[in-house]
Amino acid sequence: MAVGTAGSIPLVIQAWLSVALCAGGILHITGGTEVMRSPTIDYLDHVLGSVLRSSGAKIDLEILRRGYFPEGGGEVTVRVEHRKMLPVVPDDDKDHPCCIISCSSNLPDHVTQRQASAADVCLSPMPGEPCTISLDHRTGPSTGSSARSVREQGGIALGKRGLPAEEVGRRAADALLAEIKNPGTVDVYLSDQLLVPLALFGGSFFHKHVDIPC
């Protein structure tokens, strides 16, 4: 399936998952993996996907190429196995390990390292083990960079022309720290993305003093 230009691959997968979790399936899709006003592909895999996997889902996601605005050209394959799902109840344990994922396409190698290092400095005061760092530098049809800080919630920042790599990393870290301070078990974006799975399989989560049972 081709989204076209840099249309959001994660948003298409998010809609497709509602059916795939009930029936299984394979989706091969091209478009944008990291675009504005959309979850990034790593957020979908490591935050939304993590919650669904903890409820019994078998989701395998492979990023073949990353696609940034405006060219797109990202390529992703997702495989979902039909399994019996448990109610969706995100873990409220605040001691999850932290992971920093720094990515770029068609940019010098040092861009991903600078993004990750800046995020790591911001997140180092958090209790628990130091953040693990994953660097993903690729070539492809589009140029761009992005950083994600992931714990039980996620913080995202996209690079753009004129924005230093260090600032991208800091923004991703700051976004995660802001969500960790919230009293809920999910971040503001995940709270929307879980509504359909909750309707299908039951469960509950808590966000900003609002309990949403199903």
Secondary structure, 3 states (H helix, E strand, C coil): CECCCCCEHHHHHHHHHHHHHHHCEEEEEEEECECCCCCCHHHHHHHHHHHHHHCCCEEEEEEEECCECCCECEEEEEEEECCCCCCECCCCCCCCCCEEEEEEECCCHHHHHHHHHHHHHHHCCCCCCCCEEEEEEECCCCCEEEEEEECCCEEEEECCCCCCHHHHHHHHHHHHHHHHHCCCCCCHHHHHHCHHHHHHHCEEEEECCEEEEC
